[in-house]
Amino acid sequence: MEDEVDRLVRGWRTAAPAVDVTPLEVLSRVSRLGRHLDRQRGVVFARHDLEIWSFDVLSALRRSPAPHHLSPGQLLAQTLVTSGTMTNRLDHLEGRGLVRRRPDATDARSVRVQLTAAGRRRVDSALADLVERERAILGTLDGTEQSALADLLRRVVAPFDA
């Protein structure tokens, strides 16, 4: 089975034989897969009237212990965006009734962002569809292969997350 990366690597080996392009065989596939996943996720989330970023925020809240609330700083750390971007996202989600901001009971200067019941229903439904779609994407790999791939990718990604 040949893919676009095989053609790309073959072209570089012909055009620049002195350059070892071996890393492209892995990382170009990861990059291409990332773009395909973003498209697929966009389609899944659109069915739930969400965007990738809104799912990220709602899912961070959903994964937090009940009553599913976090500080804006905690959301920043989990979603890797700037504070200005997070403020805009929270304004948007609050306007749609998916989250609400409340004063922090332990610090009057702070707020907590809480997932609403509507937000919980939305993110749970989107997650079910997402997992189904991504299971299909990985359908060519058996469970052992999926675990091995996950382990290998973890070794490459972990240093960036440290």
N, CA and C atoms as a LAMMPS dump frame, in Angstrom:
ITEM: TIMESTEP
0
ITEM: NUMBER OF ATOMS
486
ITEM: BOX BOUNDS ff ff ff
-5.0000000000000000e+02 5.0000000000000000e+02
-5.0000000000000000e+02 5.0000000000000000e+02
-5.0000000000000000e+02 5.0000000000000000e+02
ITEM: ATOMS id mol type element x y z
1 1 1 N 0.845 -1.165 0
2 1 2 C 0 0 0
3 1 3 C 0.903 1.247 0
4 2 1 N 0.638 2.147 -0.93
5 2 2 C 1.416 3.383 -1.021
6 2 3 C 0.508 4.563 -0.697
7 3 1 N 1.084 5.567 -0.057
8 3 2 C 0.319 6.769 0.261
9 3 3 C 1.06 8.001 -0.257
10 4 1 N 0.48 9.159 -0.002
11 4 2 C 1.054 10.416 -0.473
12 4 3 C 2.436 10.67 0.125
13 5 1 N 2.651 10.258 1.351
14 5 2 C 3.95 10.458 1.989
15 5 3 C 5.026 9.627 1.288
16 6 1 N 4.692 8.417 0.863
17 6 2 C 5.667 7.617 0.104
18 6 3 C 6.109 8.372 -1.144
19 7 1 N 5.163 8.993 -1.837
20 7 2 C 5.495 9.753 -3.044
21 7 3 C 6.326 10.986 -2.702
22 8 1 N 5.968 11.669 -1.621
23 8 2 C 6.708 12.848 -1.177
24 8 3 C 8.159 12.47 -0.835
25 9 1 N 8.342 11.421 -0.059
26 9 2 C 9.68 10.988 0.355
27 9 3 C 10.495 10.552 -0.863
28 10 1 N 9.874 9.818 -1.756
29 10 2 C 10.568 9.385 -2.977
30 10 3 C 11.025 10.608 -3.782
31 11 1 N 10.172 11.614 -3.862
32 11 2 C 10.536 12.834 -4.581
33 11 3 C 11.716 13.54 -3.941
34 12 1 N 11.715 13.639 -2.611
35 12 2 C 12.837 14.286 -1.921
36 12 3 C 14.124 13.477 -2.053
37 13 1 N 14.018 12.164 -2.036
38 13 2 C 15.231 11.336 -2.173
39 13 3 C 15.845 11.496 -3.555
40 14 1 N 15.001 11.77 -4.535
41 14 2 C 15.51 12.022 -5.888
42 14 3 C 16.059 13.445 -5.98
43 15 1 N 15.312 14.412 -5.467
44 15 2 C 15.695 15.823 -5.593
45 15 3 C 16.869 16.202 -4.691
46 16 1 N 16.965 15.575 -3.522
47 16 2 C 18.021 15.932 -2.559
48 16 3 C 18.586 14.653 -1.926
49 17 1 N 19.303 13.853 -2.705
50 17 2 C 19.775 12.551 -2.206
51 17 3 C 20.729 12.644 -1.02
52 18 1 N 21.348 13.764 -0.808
53 18 2 C 22.285 13.903 0.312
54 18 3 C 21.571 14.133 1.65
55 19 1 N 20.284 14.42 1.615
56 19 2 C 19.526 14.705 2.841
57 19 3 C 18.769 13.45 3.261
58 20 1 N 18.959 13.05 4.518
59 20 2 C 18.219 11.9 5.059
60 20 3 C 16.821 12.373 5.453
61 21 1 N 15.843 12.031 4.634
62 21 2 C 14.466 12.478 4.86
63 21 3 C 13.63 11.449 5.622
64 22 1 N 14.278 10.493 6.264
65 22 2 C 13.577 9.44 7.002
66 22 3 C 12.553 9.988 7.999
67 23 1 N 12.86 11.068 8.761
68 23 2 C 11.835 11.572 9.702
69 23 3 C 10.509 11.93 9.025
70 24 1 N 10.564 12.324 7.749
71 24 2 C 9.329 12.673 7.046
72 24 3 C 8.392 11.478 6.934
73 25 1 N 8.953 10.265 6.907
74 25 2 C 8.108 9.074 6.766
75 25 3 C 7.145 8.938 7.943
76 26 1 N 7.559 9.371 9.114
77 26 2 C 6.694 9.304 10.291
78 26 3 C 5.944 10.615 10.483
79 27 1 N 6.679 11.707 10.574
80 27 2 C 6.059 12.96 10.99
81 27 3 C 5.174 13.59 9.918
82 28 1 N 5.459 13.358 8.657
83 28 2 C 4.534 13.838 7.619
84 28 3 C 3.22 13.084 7.7
85 29 1 N 3.279 11.802 8.052
86 29 2 C 2.038 11.041 8.225
87 29 3 C 1.271 11.54 9.448
88 30 1 N 1.985 11.829 10.524
89 30 2 C 1.322 12.361 11.717
90 30 3 C 0.665 13.696 11.385
91 31 1 N 1.371 14.549 10.661
92 31 2 C 0.832 15.851 10.277
93 31 3 C -0.405 15.697 9.392
94 32 1 N -0.329 14.84 8.404
95 32 2 C -1.473 14.616 7.519
96 32 3 C -2.652 14.04 8.294
97 33 1 N -2.366 13.087 9.184
98 33 2 C -3.421 12.501 9.996
99 33 3 C -4.072 13.567 10.864
100 34 1 N -3.264 14.464 11.427
101 34 2 C -3.804 15.554 12.234
102 34 3 C -4.779 16.415 11.453
103 35 1 N -4.421 16.725 10.213
104 35 2 C -5.326 17.543 9.389
105 35 3 C -6.618 16.778 9.081
106 36 1 N -6.489 15.483 8.772
107 36 2 C -7.688 14.672 8.509
108 36 3 C -8.562 14.58 9.771
109 37 1 N -7.929 14.408 10.923
110 37 2 C -8.696 14.326 12.174
111 37 3 C -9.407 15.637 12.467
112 38 1 N -8.725 16.759 12.251
113 38 2 C -9.375 18.058 12.468
114 38 3 C -10.619 18.187 11.598
115 39 1 N -10.52 17.76 10.349
116 39 2 C -11.696 17.827 9.458
117 39 3 C -12.817 16.932 9.969
118 40 1 N -12.473 15.698 10.333
119 40 2 C -13.486 14.757 10.818
120 40 3 C -14.128 15.259 12.106
121 41 1 N -13.304 15.781 13.004
122 41 2 C -13.835 16.315 14.255
123 41 3 C -14.733 17.516 13.986
124 42 1 N -14.351 18.348 13.051
125 42 2 C -15.186 19.488 12.682
126 42 3 C -16.564 19.052 12.218
127 43 1 N -16.612 17.989 11.424
128 43 2 C -17.885 17.454 10.932
129 43 3 C -18.715 16.916 12.096
130 44 1 N -18.086 16.137 12.961
131 44 2 C -18.802 15.568 14.113
132 44 3 C -19.337 16.677 15.008
133 45 1 N -18.481 17.64 15.346
134 45 2 C -18.904 18.699 16.264
135 45 3 C -19.967 19.597 15.65
136 46 1 N -19.897 19.828 14.351
137 46 2 C -20.909 20.661 13.686
138 46 3 C -22.3 20.043 13.842
139 47 1 N -22.374 18.717 13.864
140 47 2 C -23.673 18.05 14.063
141 47 3 C -24.257 18.37 15.437
142 48 1 N -23.407 18.831 16.343
143 48 2 C -23.846 19.166 17.702
144 48 3 C -23.782 20.674 17.953
145 49 1 N -23.684 21.42 16.864
146 49 2 C -23.607 22.883 16.934
147 49 3 C -22.435 23.332 17.814
148 50 1 N -21.293 22.66 17.625
149 50 2 C -20.066 22.992 18.339
150 50 3 C -18.932 23.171 17.345
151 51 1 N -17.882 23.831 17.801
152 51 2 C -16.635 23.924 17.065
153 51 3 C -15.603 23.127 17.861
154 52 1 N -14.439 22.887 17.265
155 52 2 C -13.404 22.127 17.966
156 52 3 C -13.052 22.824 19.277
157 53 1 N -12.89 24.145 19.243
158 53 2 C -12.508 24.87 20.46
159 53 3 C -13.581 24.797 21.523
160 54 1 N -14.859 24.871 21.124
161 54 2 C -15.921 24.839 22.133
162 54 3 C -16.008 23.455 22.772
163 55 1 N -15.775 22.417 21.971
164 55 2 C -15.727 21.065 22.543
165 55 3 C -14.578 20.964 23.54
166 56 1 N -13.428 21.549 23.214
167 56 2 C -12.272 21.502 24.117
168 56 3 C -12.612 22.112 25.481
169 57 1 N -13.251 23.274 25.474
170 57 2 C -13.593 23.945 26.728
171 57 3 C -14.652 23.141 27.484
172 58 1 N -15.699 22.741 26.796
173 58 2 C -16.77 21.993 27.46
174 58 3 C -16.266 20.655 27.991
175 59 1 N -15.408 19.99 27.237
176 59 2 C -14.917 18.692 27.69
177 59 3 C -13.962 18.835 28.871
178 60 1 N -13.185 19.923 28.929
179 60 2 C -12.33 20.16 30.099
180 60 3 C -13.208 20.297 31.345
181 61 1 N -14.301 21.026 31.221
182 61 2 C -15.219 21.172 32.345
183 61 3 C -15.887 19.843 32.683
184 62 1 N -16.283 19.111 31.678
185 62 2 C -16.988 17.836 31.898
186 62 3 C -16.099 16.818 32.604
187 63 1 N -14.809 16.836 32.307
188 63 2 C -13.88 15.887 32.933
189 63 3 C -13.546 16.261 34.371
190 64 1 N -13.819 17.496 34.749
191 64 2 C -13.548 17.92 36.127
192 64 3 C -14.595 17.29 37.046
193 65 1 N -14.239 17.099 38.318
194 65 2 C -15.208 16.49 39.245
195 65 3 C -16.475 17.339 39.372
196 66 1 N -17.59 16.684 39.65
197 66 2 C -18.852 17.391 39.877
198 66 3 C -18.619 18.425 40.966
199 67 1 N -19.137 19.612 40.817
200 67 2 C -20.158 20.086 39.88
201 67 3 C -19.602 20.622 38.558
202 68 1 N -18.495 20.088 38.091
203 68 2 C -17.935 20.409 36.772
204 68 3 C -17.633 21.899 36.621
205 69 1 N -16.75 22.394 37.476
206 69 2 C -16.333 23.792 37.342
207 69 3 C -14.825 23.891 37.506
208 70 1 N -14.26 24.882 36.824
209 70 2 C -12.826 25.169 36.858
210 70 3 C -12.641 26.679 36.861
211 71 1 N -11.476 27.102 37.265
212 71 2 C -11.142 28.522 37.151
213 71 3 C -10.74 28.799 35.709
214 72 1 N -10.83 30.041 35.275
215 72 2 C -10.341 30.363 33.926
216 72 3 C -8.868 29.961 33.746
217 73 1 N -8.061 30.102 34.787
218 73 2 C -6.654 29.698 34.703
219 73 3 C -6.488 28.211 34.461
220 74 1 N -7.314 27.407 35.117
221 74 2 C -7.267 25.967 34.893
222 74 3 C -7.685 25.633 33.465
223 75 1 N -8.681 26.342 32.956
224 75 2 C -9.095 26.131 31.567
225 75 3 C -7.979 26.534 30.6
226 76 1 N -7.281 27.618 30.901
227 76 2 C -6.151 28.05 30.064
228 76 3 C -5.102 26.95 29.984
229 77 1 N -4.775 26.37 31.133
230 77 2 C -3.75 25.332 31.18
231 77 3 C -4.157 24.102 30.375
232 78 1 N -5.434 23.778 30.373
233 78 2 C -5.895 22.583 29.677
234 78 3 C -6.097 22.79 28.18
235 79 1 N -6.377 24.032 27.78
236 79 2 C -6.684 24.271 26.366
237 79 3 C -5.58 24.995 25.612
238 80 1 N -4.561 25.468 26.322
239 80 2 C -3.383 26.089 25.705
240 80 3 C -3.721 27.295 24.827
241 81 1 N -4.569 28.192 25.354
242 81 2 C -4.875 29.437 24.65
243 81 3 C -4.554 30.611 25.565
244 82 1 N -4.568 31.812 25.017
245 82 2 C -4.288 33.007 25.814
246 82 3 C -5.507 33.376 26.646
247 83 1 N -5.287 34.227 27.64
248 83 2 C -6.402 34.628 28.501
249 83 3 C -7.454 35.416 27.716
250 84 1 N -7.021 36.244 26.779
251 84 2 C -7.982 36.991 25.96
252 84 3 C -8.841 36.066 25.11
253 85 1 N -8.198 35.053 24.541
254 85 2 C -8.942 34.076 23.744
255 85 3 C -9.936 33.328 24.628
256 86 1 N -9.493 32.934 25.824
257 86 2 C -10.387 32.205 26.73
258 86 3 C -11.564 33.074 27.13
259 87 1 N -11.333 34.336 27.402
260 87 2 C -12.436 35.241 27.769
261 87 3 C -13.472 35.279 26.655
262 88 1 N -13.022 35.421 25.416
263 88 2 C -13.952 35.442 24.283
264 88 3 C -14.709 34.129 24.161
265 89 1 N -14.01 33.032 24.367
266 89 2 C -14.666 31.722 24.269
267 89 3 C -15.708 31.546 25.369
268 90 1 N -15.364 31.951 26.565
269 90 2 C -16.315 31.829 27.67
270 90 3 C -17.52 32.739 27.466
271 91 1 N -17.292 33.956 26.951
272 91 2 C -18.409 34.854 26.637
273 91 3 C -19.36 34.173 25.657
274 92 1 N -18.801 33.573 24.622
275 92 2 C -19.601 32.902 23.59
276 92 3 C -20.39 31.726 24.187
277 93 1 N -19.696 30.877 24.945
278 93 2 C -20.355 29.697 25.513
279 93 3 C -21.397 30.083 26.562
280 94 1 N -21.126 31.127 27.327
281 94 2 C -22.094 31.584 28.316
282 94 3 C -23.323 32.16 27.62
283 95 1 N -23.103 32.891 26.539
284 95 2 C -24.213 33.44 25.776
285 95 3 C -25.112 32.367 25.192
286 96 1 N -24.545 31.188 24.95
287 96 2 C -25.324 30.065 24.413
288 96 3 C -25.91 29.187 25.514
289 97 1 N -25.635 29.539 26.768
290 97 2 C -26.19 28.778 27.886
291 97 3 C -25.481 27.47 28.169
292 98 1 N -24.258 27.313 27.678
293 98 2 C -23.534 26.055 27.871
294 98 3 C -22.62 26.081 29.09
295 99 1 N -22.23 27.274 29.52
296 99 2 C -21.464 27.456 30.761
297 99 3 C -22.018 28.665 31.492
298 100 1 N -21.657 28.775 32.762
299 100 2 C -21.987 29.984 33.517
300 100 3 C -20.795 30.303 34.417
301 101 1 N -20.603 31.592 34.616
302 101 2 C -19.552 32.059 35.523
303 101 3 C -20.201 32.42 36.849
304 102 1 N -19.544 31.991 37.905
305 102 2 C -20.022 32.281 39.255
306 102 3 C -18.836 32.734 40.096
307 103 1 N -19.081 33.597 41.087
308 103 2 C -17.985 33.978 41.986
309 103 3 C -17.418 32.736 42.677
310 104 1 N -16.116 32.727 42.875
311 104 2 C -15.456 31.639 43.584
312 104 3 C -15.792 31.767 45.066
313 105 1 N -16.304 30.7 45.649
314 105 2 C -16.711 30.724 47.058
315 105 3 C -15.531 30.926 48.002
316 106 1 N -14.325 30.574 47.545
317 106 2 C -13.154 30.685 48.418
318 106 3 C -12.313 31.923 48.146
319 107 1 N -12.592 32.619 47.036
320 107 2 C -11.811 33.802 46.682
321 107 3 C -12.721 34.777 45.949
322 108 1 N -13.161 35.822 46.624
323 108 2 C -14.134 36.771 46.062
324 108 3 C -13.608 37.478 44.816
325 109 1 N -12.285 37.477 44.603
326 109 2 C -11.716 38.148 43.425
327 109 3 C -11.744 37.257 42.19
328 110 1 N -12.094 35.993 42.361
329 110 2 C -12.023 35.022 41.267
330 110 3 C -13.407 34.514 40.885
331 111 1 N -13.455 33.89 39.729
332 111 2 C -14.687 33.249 39.275
333 111 3 C -14.408 31.779 38.992
334 112 1 N -15.474 31.025 38.944
335 112 2 C -15.433 29.624 38.527
336 112 3 C -16.327 29.521 37.305
337 113 1 N -15.903 28.741 36.357
338 113 2 C -16.693 28.491 35.154
339 113 3 C -17.308 27.117 35.336
340 114 1 N -18.626 27.051 35.237
341 114 2 C -19.34 25.803 35.472
342 114 3 C -20.088 25.372 34.225
343 115 1 N -20.048 24.097 33.976
344 115 2 C -20.802 23.499 32.879
345 115 3 C -22.28 23.486 33.261
346 116 1 N -23.142 23.954 32.379
347 116 2 C -24.586 23.903 32.639
348 116 3 C -25.117 22.532 32.229
349 117 1 N -26.344 22.258 32.588
350 117 2 C -26.972 20.99 32.186
351 117 3 C -27.015 20.888 30.663
352 118 1 N -27.321 21.999 29.992
353 118 2 C -27.344 21.998 28.519
354 118 3 C -25.949 21.739 27.966
355 119 1 N -24.929 22.329 28.589
356 119 2 C -23.556 22.103 28.162
357 119 3 C -23.146 20.655 28.343
358 120 1 N -23.571 20.076 29.455
359 120 2 C -23.248 18.665 29.707
360 120 3 C -23.9 17.76 28.67
361 121 1 N -25.161 17.994 28.383
362 121 2 C -25.844 17.171 27.363
363 121 3 C -25.144 17.301 26.011
364 122 1 N -24.769 18.526 25.662
365 122 2 C -24.141 18.79 24.371
366 122 3 C -22.79 18.081 24.267
367 123 1 N -21.96 18.228 25.28
368 123 2 C -20.62 17.636 25.214
369 123 3 C -20.699 16.11 25.293
370 124 1 N -21.61 15.57 26.082
371 124 2 C -21.749 14.109 26.169
372 124 3 C -22.184 13.516 24.837
373 125 1 N -23.121 14.17 24.185
374 125 2 C -23.602 13.702 22.891
375 125 3 C -22.5 13.783 21.831
376 126 1 N -21.775 14.89 21.826
377 126 2 C -20.675 15.053 20.868
378 126 3 C -19.576 14.027 21.117
379 127 1 N -19.275 13.752 22.381
380 127 2 C -18.248 12.769 22.704
381 127 3 C -18.621 11.389 22.187
382 128 1 N -19.874 10.991 22.371
383 128 2 C -20.319 9.678 21.889
384 128 3 C -20.112 9.567 20.378
385 129 1 N -20.483 10.606 19.629
386 129 2 C -20.287 10.598 18.18
387 129 3 C -18.802 10.61 17.816
388 130 1 N -18.014 11.398 18.548
389 130 2 C -16.582 11.493 18.269
390 130 3 C -15.905 10.144 18.45
391 131 1 N -16.186 9.477 19.541
392 131 2 C -15.559 8.187 19.812
393 131 3 C -15.954 7.159 18.746
394 132 1 N -17.2 7.188 18.34
395 132 2 C -17.655 6.274 17.29
396 132 3 C -16.896 6.532 15.979
397 133 1 N -16.749 7.797 15.616
398 133 2 C -16.04 8.152 14.378
399 133 3 C -14.569 7.788 14.46
400 134 1 N -13.947 8.075 15.58
401 134 2 C -12.515 7.797 15.712
402 134 3 C -12.246 6.302 15.83
403 135 1 N -13.172 5.545 16.383
404 135 2 C -13.046 4.087 16.391
405 135 3 C -13.052 3.559 14.956
406 136 1 N -13.889 4.137 14.118
407 136 2 C -13.93 3.732 12.71
408 136 3 C -12.628 4.083 12.002
409 137 1 N -12.064 5.241 12.312
410 137 2 C -10.799 5.655 11.695
411 137 3 C -9.694 4.656 12.033
412 138 1 N -9.702 4.155 13.253
413 138 2 C -8.676 3.203 13.685
414 138 3 C -9.041 1.753 13.361
415 139 1 N -10.111 1.572 12.619
416 139 2 C -10.627 0.237 12.332
417 139 3 C -9.682 -0.707 11.615
418 140 1 N -8.67 -0.173 10.941
419 140 2 C -7.717 -1.053 10.252
420 140 3 C -6.681 -1.635 11.213
421 141 1 N -6.677 -1.166 12.459
422 141 2 C -5.736 -1.658 13.466
423 141 3 C -6.483 -2.459 14.524
424 142 1 N -5.904 -3.596 14.932
425 142 2 C -6.523 -4.338 16.038
426 142 3 C -6.137 -3.677 17.362
427 143 1 N -6.688 -4.169 18.449
428 143 2 C -6.463 -3.569 19.753
429 143 3 C -4.996 -3.503 20.151
430 144 1 N -4.252 -4.558 19.853
431 144 2 C -2.824 -4.587 20.184
432 144 3 C -2.07 -3.535 19.383
433 145 1 N -2.4 -3.406 18.106
434 145 2 C -1.748 -2.395 17.269
435 145 3 C -2.098 -0.98 17.731
436 146 1 N -3.362 -0.767 18.103
437 146 2 C -3.753 0.549 18.61
438 146 3 C -2.994 0.895 19.879
439 147 1 N -2.831 -0.06 20.768
440 147 2 C -2.077 0.176 22.007
441 147 3 C -0.618 0.467 21.715
442 148 1 N -0.03 -0.281 20.791
443 148 2 C 1.371 -0.053 20.437
444 148 3 C 1.553 1.331 19.823
445 149 1 N 0.654 1.716 18.926
446 149 2 C 0.732 3.037 18.312
447 149 3 C 0.577 4.132 19.367
448 150 1 N -0.37 3.961 20.272
449 150 2 C -0.577 4.945 21.342
450 150 3 C 0.694 5.077 22.194
451 151 1 N 1.325 3.964 22.508
452 151 2 C 2.558 3.997 23.31
453 151 3 C 3.683 4.714 22.572
454 152 1 N 3.845 4.429 21.294
455 152 2 C 4.897 5.081 20.512
456 152 3 C 4.648 6.582 20.388
457 153 1 N 3.423 6.962 20.109
458 153 2 C 3.106 8.382 19.987
459 153 3 C 3.281 9.106 21.321
460 154 1 N 2.947 8.428 22.414
461 154 2 C 3.138 9.025 23.747
462 154 3 C 4.613 9.358 23.965
463 155 1 N 5.499 8.481 23.556
464 155 2 C 6.938 8.721 23.73
465 155 3 C 7.406 9.931 22.934
466 156 1 N 6.791 10.165 21.792
467 156 2 C 7.178 11.326 20.969
468 156 3 C 6.546 12.604 21.517
469 157 1 N 5.314 12.549 21.961
470 157 2 C 4.586 13.74 22.398
471 157 3 C 4.94 14.161 23.823
472 158 1 N 5.229 13.215 24.705
473 158 2 C 5.442 13.518 26.122
474 158 3 C 6.452 14.636 26.385
475 159 1 N 7.57 14.691 25.695
476 159 2 C 8.508 15.787 25.972
477 159 3 C 7.917 17.185 25.711
478 160 1 N 6.994 17.292 24.777
479 160 2 C 6.356 18.576 24.501
480 160 3 C 5.395 18.974 25.62
481 161 1 N 4.796 17.975 26.28
482 161 2 C 3.835 18.224 27.341
483 161 3 C 4.499 18.456 28.695
484 162 1 N 5.792 18.152 28.782
485 162 2 C 6.503 18.263 30.074
486 162 3 C 6.695 19.715 30.467
